[in-house]
């Protein structure tokens, strides 16, 4: 089964919005959040797809720009 352009995976879909105080829109996707924004845990794990989506929607709703330090996504686990 192949994905058509209309059936993009959640990882590839982007949300575009204008953060407060900015003149240009930014784009966030699960892949961007997991690779560039989320801080990995000590064991090297990154955030789940669900957590990345929640983070994207929070940034969009509150007009936050994570690239300028308005919001952070920090992982945690029980390993020391």
N, C-alpha and C positions, 0 to 999 in steps of 0.2 A: 504494500500500500504506500503510495507516494503522497506527500503533502502538496496541495496546490497553494498558490499564494494566499488564497482566502482562508486556508487552514494552518496558519502559522502556529508554531508551538508557543506556549506561554513564555518560554525563554527568549524568543525573538521579538515578541510584541513590545512596543515602546509606548510610553506615556509622555506626552509633550506638554509642558506648561511654562508659564512665566513666573519665576520667583519674585518675591518682593524686592524692590530696589534694583532689579536688573532690567536691561533693555532688550535682551535676547532670550528666547525660549531655550530650555534645556530638555534633553530627552533622557529618560531612565528606562531601563529594561531589567529583567531579572538577571540576565547575564552581566550587564554593566554593574549592577549592585554587588553581585557575588564576586566579580573580578577586580573591581576598582574601589568600592566603597566599604564593604563589610570587612571588619578586622577579624582575621582568623583566630581560632582558639589556640591554646598551647599545643593541642594535639594536631593542629593544622586543619581542622574542620571549618567550613564556612557556613553561612546561613542557609536555611532550607529555602526552597522555592516559595513556600507559603510566607515565611518571614520576610523575604525580599519583596513580595507583592504588598504585604502590609506596610512595609517601609516606603515603598513607592507611593502608595495611596495616601499615607500620612504626609509625605513631602508635597504631594500635589494639593491636598486639601488645605494645608497650612501655608502653602507657597514658600517652602523651604528649599534652599540650595545646598545639598550635601557636599558639593565640590568647593564651597566657600566656608564650610564648617558650621552650617546652620543645623545640621542633624548628623547623628552618628549611628552606626549599626555595629555593635560590639558583641562578639560571641562569647559564650561561656560554656564550660563543661566541668565535670567533676574530677578530671585528671589534674594532678599537681605537677 
